[in-house]
Amino acid sequence: MKDFLNEIKLKIIDEINPEGISLIDNSYLHSKHKSFDAQRYHIKIIIKSEKLKKMNTIRAHKLIFSTLENEMKNKIHALEIKIE
């Protein structure tokens, strides 16, 4: 899991170049759901980025989702984004 989170972090740093970034695995929040899949993750991203703060929320989230497009299709069940 640490490798996967690190991969996500590096992709975001490469694409967005934020001032800071934290990733939290909240997959345990879904463990009792009927559709729970242990191979798909619930990730919370806390990202400090003046670039993203200057964008409207939808545009900023679209940039993050497009950066993580493959991961969203294959490994991420849910993605929470907090921009600071």
Residue pairs with C-beta under 8 A, 6 or more apart in sequence:
1 25
1 41
4 41
4 75
5 23
5 25
5 43
7 71
8 23
8 43
8 45
8 68
8 71
9 21
9 23
11 67
11 68
11 71
12 18
12 21
12 45
12 47
12 64
12 67
12 68
13 21
15 63
15 67
16 47
16 49
16 51
16 52
16 63
16 64
16 67
17 49
17 51
18 47
18 48
18 49
18 51
18 52
19 48
19 49
19 50
20 47
20 48
20 84
21 45
21 46
21 47
21 48
22 45
22 46
22 47
23 43
23 44
23 45
23 46
24 43
24 44
24 46
25 41
25 42
25 43
26 42
26 43
26 44
26 78
26 80
27 38
27 40
27 41
27 42
27 77
29 42
30 36
30 42
30 77
30 78
37 77
39 75
40 75
40 76
40 77
41 75
41 76
41 77
41 78
42 76
42 77
42 78
42 79
42 80
43 76
43 78
43 79
43 80
44 79
44 80
44 81
44 82
45 64
45 79
45 80
45 81
45 82
46 82
46 84
47 64
47 81
47 82
47 83
47 84
48 83
48 84
49 83
49 84
52 60
52 63
52 64
52 83
53 60
53 83
53 84
55 63
57 83
60 81
60 83
61 81
64 79
64 81
65 72
65 79
68 76
68 79
72 79
